[in-house]
Each structure stands twice: as structure tokens, then as C-alpha cells.
Amino acid sequence: MTIDLDSMSKQDLLALRKSVDKAIASFEKRQKEAALAAAQKAAQEHGFSLDEILGKKTSGKTSVPKFRNPDDATQTWSGRGRQPAWYKDAINAGKSPDDLAI
């Protein structure tokens, strides 16, 4: 497949570049997924999980959410670590932490 780049307008070239960038990103994602599946399969064949081989902790401990975004119930915060933007915005808008508590 040959594309005559010299005859294309700037707008066409930019659209082509955008399409190529998307195609490359999609290709890389598929390659990573295939590599991960192969690594998981190899680990299982040896009687391990990939997390065990990589030394990842699988304790399963998660913090219980203590605050919920009143505008989007899917957004919660445990009260630990960095405050999420929605929490800061609500506090700055005059809400108290008790108003956001679950």
C-alpha cells in the first residue's frame, strides 16, 4: 500500500497521523495483553501465580470508604492518603466532612 503524502493537504496529513497513532496504541495494547496472558500461563504451568513470581502482595486489605461524593455515588474516599478533588471541592464549597460521611 502506497500513500502519496506529497499530494495530501495538511488537514489530511494530521488526520492520517491521528489514525496511525491510534492504530499503534491499539497494536501495543494487544501485544501487552498477549504477553501478560503468556506470562500468566507460564507461571501457572510452574504452580505459581504471576503475582507470586513478581512479589506482589496479595493480602487483599483495602480501606473501607468513609466519605462519598454526593454528586457521584461511585466516588468514595477512605479518609487516608491524598484528598480527592471532589472532596476538596465540596469542603471549599462549604460542606462539612460530616455531610460527606457514609
PyMOL commands that set and color helices and strands:
alter all, ss='L'
color gray80, all
select helices_A, chain A and resi 5-7+10-45+50-54+85-92+97-100
alter helices_A, ss='H'
color red, helices_A
select strands_A, chain A and resi 67-69+72-77
alter strands_A, ss='S'
color yellow, strands_A
deselect
rebuild
show_as cartoon
